[in-house]
Amino acid sequence: MSPDRLSLTFAALADPTRRAILGRLSRGGASVTELAGPFDMSLPAISKHLGVLERSGLIARGRRAQWRPCRLKAKPMKEAVDWLEHYRRFWEQSFDRLDDYLRELQAKEKKQTRGKKDGHSKIC
Amino acid sequence: MSPDRLSLTFAALADPTRRAILGRLSRGGASVTELAGPFDMSLPAISKHLGVLERSGLIARGRRAQWRPCRLKAKPMKEAVDWLEHYRRFWEQSFDRLDDYLRELQAKEKKQTRGKKDGHSKIC
């Protein structure tokens, strides 16, 4: 079974070099040589990463023989965000809970400090 | 080098079974046996997927000896969305462009239909 589109997208994004390539392409199209420069990687290594990105539909490459400029195609990212958005209420909930916990902790601390002051236990 | 957190998250999401497990856990905590049921998978196969999800921080598992319920932890998803959001303008742009193109196409079609009508080339 060939991997589904969303799996291909997430797999392509699961590598810091590939994410950095996408970051570079967000500033404009670039050739393989231009992309290889900042990464201190061999051209075959970069080409392999570009192949993964191309198969996932995150980049497109020109068809001109020698110079095949790459450009960003962000549509698969939209699909990834749409999938992730179904879980928004869960991460918002967990932050709310953390927020509640921190507030509770601060309230307790204040109470304790006040208690110490009232009991003249403060060191002067 | 151990993979960075974001790479772990994307890699964990790059599998339809793991995404389905997260979907099941979004409806409430579940044991490994409960999770294995709908997938028609062996317990070791499900356990392997749960291991990947746990290492990425997308689920947490209880520590009670026999029954180790799994629950969803959505925080890594927020980080993934935050990263993807940097590219929003690109996918919105590409949809805008598609929209422009379709509008242009419709306008051309209308013009052609009108032209044919004016030239009495319509078949009655």
Contacts between the chains, C-beta under 8 A, distances in Angstrom:
chain1	res1	chain2	res2	distance
A	3	B	14	7.8
A	4	B	16	5.8
A	6	B	16	7.7
A	6	B	19	7.4
A	7	B	14	4.9
A	7	B	15	6.0
A	7	B	16	6.0
A	8	B	14	7.8
A	9	B	14	8.0
A	10	B	10	4.9
A	10	B	11	7.3
A	10	B	13	4.3
A	10	B	14	3.8
A	11	B	10	7.4
A	11	B	11	7.0
A	11	B	14	3.9
A	13	B	10	4.3
A	14	B	3	7.8
A	14	B	7	4.8
A	14	B	8	7.7
A	14	B	9	7.9
A	14	B	10	3.7
A	14	B	11	3.9
A	14	B	14	6.0
A	15	B	7	6.0
A	16	B	4	5.8
A	16	B	6	7.7
A	16	B	7	6.1
A	19	B	6	7.4
A	19	B	83	7.4
A	22	B	87	7.4
A	26	B	86	7.5
A	26	B	87	6.6
A	26	B	90	6.7
A	72	B	87	7.6
A	72	B	90	5.9
A	73	B	94	7.2
A	74	B	87	4.8
A	74	B	90	3.6
A	74	B	91	3.9
A	74	B	93	7.9
A	74	B	94	6.3
A	75	B	91	5.6
A	75	B	94	6.0
A	77	B	84	5.2
A	77	B	87	5.0
A	77	B	90	7.6
A	77	B	91	5.8
A	78	B	91	4.1
A	78	B	95	8.0
A	80	B	80	7.7
A	80	B	84	6.0
A	81	B	81	6.0
A	81	B	84	5.0
A	81	B	85	7.3
A	81	B	88	7.8
A	83	B	19	7.5
A	84	B	77	5.2
A	84	B	80	6.0
A	84	B	81	5.0
A	84	B	84	7.5
A	85	B	81	7.3
A	86	B	26	7.5
A	87	B	22	7.4
A	87	B	26	6.6
A	87	B	72	7.6
A	87	B	74	4.8
A	87	B	77	5.1
A	88	B	81	7.9
A	90	B	26	6.7
A	90	B	72	5.9
A	90	B	74	3.6
A	90	B	77	7.6
A	91	B	74	4.0
A	91	B	75	5.6
A	91	B	77	5.9
A	91	B	78	4.1
A	93	B	74	7.9
A	94	B	73	7.2
A	94	B	74	6.3
A	94	B	75	6.0
A	95	B	75	8.0
A	95	B	78	8.0
